[in-house]
Amino acid sequence: MGELTGRTVLVTGAGRGIGRAEALHLASLGANVVVNDPGVTIDGRGPDDSVAAAVVEEIHELGGRAVADTGSVADWDAAGRMVERAVEAFGDLHAVVNNAAIEVNKGLERLTEAEFDDVVAVKLKGTFAVSHWAAAHWRRRSDAGSKADRAIVNTASGSGLYNPLPSQSNYAAANAGVAAMTTVHALELGRLGVRVNCVVPSMVRTRLTREVPGMDQAPPTDGPDPRDPSVVAPLVSYLVSQDCPLTGQFLSVRGGTVIACRGWTIGDQVHKDGEGWTVPELARQLESLPLDDPFERLAGALGTALGSQGREALQAMISAELDKS
Ligand SMILES: NC(=O)c1ccc[n+]([C@@H]2O[C@H](COP(=O)([O-])OP(=O)(O)OC[C@H]3O[C@@H](n4cnc5c(N)ncnc54)[C@H](O)[C@@H]3O)[C@@H](O)[C@H]2O)c1
């Protein structure tokens, strides 16, 4: 008997990368797994049914239980069918891991409406759609008197939380939306016995991070790879487990380190009683207020300090990246 024996978990985007590793880990702990993945390219084209099927086969070969689902999370009805598939195959659904994503990275002036919509549809609407159908199922179970522990684990990115990146209007906005929705759903679904948390992978070696600076180094040959897609899986297995008390949490995983993230907070303020501010007054007052600097934040994420030279160099790097044809 594994820690997750008897629990059924739907993992979206489980055909590759982090989602595949999560599905394998969940199954190794005894969970029944619905492996969802339409097997699309990095930018969401060309479905391939064999991608989900291969993971299901791997799980079966290891003695686990799994079924494949090749629907798109961005398709409202297909998202509903994923929940039905779990119930048909295994009798119930205990947890959803919203992991699917695609990426189309371009500067704002070149990013098209369709490229914006497609990325948001998978990451943000897809998280909403699958969570909606799962919550509707759990509402019916709760009304029928079933009080089992249920869980949703969303997946966000530092690009969207603490470090939105140039070229990612669509991906960063969608991830920020997933984070906001995690808090909303944690507050709403507690009454149905559903916990909702969010994992935030960082610098994991998958096709999504192939072009991120520093990710092209070969994995170490003399020990475990801190960037292997499997580094996130134990945390996800814990978050879906019956005895986990956590809800409304954002946990970033970087190699062997798990970091609690905090959301937007209220900072320092200036105040004026009586008549409203004049523009020069505001300019003077805001100059003295410690404000966030997105360039400083990006430099920190890249591991460099930002002097005035650094700012120019960073701006040049951003321009070069965005102007690539
Ligand atoms: N790799 C990292 O370092 C990193 C960092 C931050 C966040 N993330 C997040 O982790 C998650 C997994 O990313 P990954 O790096 O493993 O990427 P990946 O491309 O290896 O895997 C994503 C999977 O999602 C599937 N998918 C795409 N569109 C789908 C749809 N409409 N419906 C269902 N499945 C769909 C793809 O076919 C693919 O197999 C994503 O949510 C990503 O935003 C990854």
The ligand as an ORCA input file, in Angstrom:
! r2SCAN-3c Opt
* xyz 0 1
  N      10.199     24.124    -16.655
  C      10.235     25.084    -15.749
  O      11.309     25.462    -15.229
  C       8.968     25.783    -15.328
  C       9.087     26.972    -14.592
  C       7.939     27.592    -14.159
  C       6.697     27.035    -14.420
  N       6.611     25.889    -15.152
  C       5.275     25.344    -15.380
  O       5.311     23.931    -15.223
  C       4.300     23.345    -16.050
  C       4.879     22.214    -16.882
  O       5.809     22.763    -17.796
  P       7.002     21.906    -18.441
  O       8.205     22.737    -18.272
  O       6.959     20.516    -17.946
  O       6.574     21.996    -19.983
  P       6.385     20.859    -21.128
  O       6.178     21.580    -22.383
  O       7.492     19.872    -21.028
  O       5.035     20.120    -20.692
  C       3.776     20.739    -20.831
  C       2.796     19.691    -21.329
  O       1.499     20.343    -21.408
  C       0.833     19.805    -22.535
  N      -0.227     20.698    -23.010
  C      -0.101     21.790    -23.801
  N      -1.312     22.289    -24.106
  C      -2.229     21.506    -23.475
  C      -3.635     21.530    -23.407
  N      -4.351     22.438    -24.077
  N      -4.271     20.596    -22.654
  C      -3.543     19.662    -21.962
  N      -2.191     19.579    -22.021
  C      -1.538     20.494    -22.762
  C       1.940     19.642    -23.590
  O       1.555     18.725    -24.615
  C       3.119     19.180    -22.741
  O       3.250     17.769    -22.760
  C       3.696     24.482    -16.879
  O       2.511     24.910    -16.262
  C       4.738     25.576    -16.793
  O       4.164     26.857    -16.911
  C       7.711     25.255    -15.624
*
